[in-house]
Amino acid sequence: MSWWPGWNSADNVGFWSHFWFWFGIACLFVAGACQVISHIYKLRKDALVAHKLLVLTNRVADRHGKADEARYRAVVGALQKELEQANTSVTEPHNGVTARVLTPEQQKLLSRTLAHLLAKRSG
């Protein structure tokens, strides 16, 4: 490896050691910046695809006339309502909206099971 610059001199080896260390750190920062830029471009691509889909949907609605557009809006409205109901049904238990009550049979079964587990644990 004697062909590397400064390989045979202690002073030069120290310089090149520091140079390559800081060059590597700079490369890490450049790689991080590239990742951020890549993420920004991905977000922009998603926005452009959504816009293109909206434009195509409007073209289809314009081609098929007002009756088809009304039917399309009704279908979309129904799907949005279903989505809202699904989101509400998922979040309701977390909000404490629904009450949970055990039937008498479930209460008896639960108490027997707990008593059995406690007896098994202590015995």
Sequence and secondary structure as in RCSB ss.txt:
>XXXX:A:sequence
MSWWPGWNSADNVGFWSHFWFWFGIACLFVAGACQVISHIYKLRKDALVAHKLLVLTNRVADRHGKADEARYRAV
VGALQKELEQANTSVTEPHNGVTARVLTPEQQKLLSRTLAHLLAKRSG
>XXXX:A:secstr
 TTSTTTT HHHHHHHHHHHHHHHHHHHHHHHHHHHHHHHHHHHHHHHHHHHHHHHHHHHHHHTHHHHHHHHHHH
HHHHHHHHHHHHHHHHHHHHT S     HHHHHHHHHHHHHHHHHHH 
